[in-house]
Amino acid sequence: MDQDNEYKKFIEAALFMSSNALGAKEICSITGIASPGMVNKLLKDLQNDYQVRDSAIEIIEIDNKYMLSLREPYSRKVSSMATAPDISRGALRVLAYISKNNGVMQSSLVKSFGSGVYEYTKELDEKGFVERKTVGRSRKLMVTSKFREYFSA
């Protein structure tokens, strides 16, 4: 049981440090846990722990991937403290995903984040953080030099 608590701490730390959602296999490679099934069980335990504590933080699942998030109304009340207030929270999440997967197709983003991606990618394009190139019926998204300068990437 003590080992499970240590693993949960590693999972929690990985989710905290990651700018995007992580799948069970990614968490396995980061934490050294051998079984994705074990990771899924520990993630459910962590979700329950946050729920029981009535925490402002929660672990959310997006397309079989997990990330830390703030519950409402806390996220709305502290959003002004974000480091990049001129970019909406949703757009910032999408931008983090695009930066990690440079050259990602917009259709892939829609599958992961939902139809709000169209608005977010438009916002990011208007602010000069991403470049959108039409490929077939979708668009390929890449970060720009402005992104690299702004985020020192």
Rosetta blueprint (number, residue, H / E / L):
1 M L
2 D H
3 Q H
4 D H
5 N H
6 E H
7 Y H
8 K H
9 K H
10 F H
11 I H
12 E H
13 A H
14 A H
15 L H
16 F H
17 M H
18 S L
19 S L
20 N L
21 A L
22 L E
23 G E
24 A H
25 K H
26 E H
27 I H
28 C H
29 S H
30 I H
31 T H
32 G L
33 I L
34 A L
35 S L
36 P H
37 G H
38 M H
39 V H
40 N H
41 K H
42 L H
43 L H
44 K H
45 D H
46 L H
47 Q H
48 N H
49 D H
50 Y H
51 Q H
52 V H
53 R H
54 D L
55 S L
56 A L
57 I E
58 E E
59 I E
60 I E
61 E E
62 I E
63 D L
64 N L
65 K E
66 Y E
67 M E
68 L E
69 S E
70 L E
71 R L
72 E L
73 P L
74 Y H
75 S H
76 R H
77 K H
78 V H
79 S H
80 S H
81 M H
82 A L
83 T L
84 A L
85 P L
86 D L
87 I L
88 S L
89 R H
90 G H
91 A H
92 L H
93 R H
94 V H
95 L H
96 A H
97 Y H
98 I H
99 S H
100 K H
101 N L
102 N L
103 G L
104 V E
105 M E
106 Q H
107 S H
108 S H
109 L H
110 V H
111 K H
112 S H
113 F H
114 G L
115 S L
116 G L
117 V H
118 Y H
119 E H
120 Y H
121 T H
122 K H
123 E H
124 L H
125 D H
126 E H
127 K L
128 G L
129 F L
130 V E
131 E E
132 R E
133 K E
134 T E
135 V E
136 G L
137 R L
138 S E
139 R E
140 K E
141 L E
142 M E
143 V E
144 T L
145 S H
146 K H
147 F H
148 R H
149 E H
150 Y H
151 F L
152 S L
153 A L
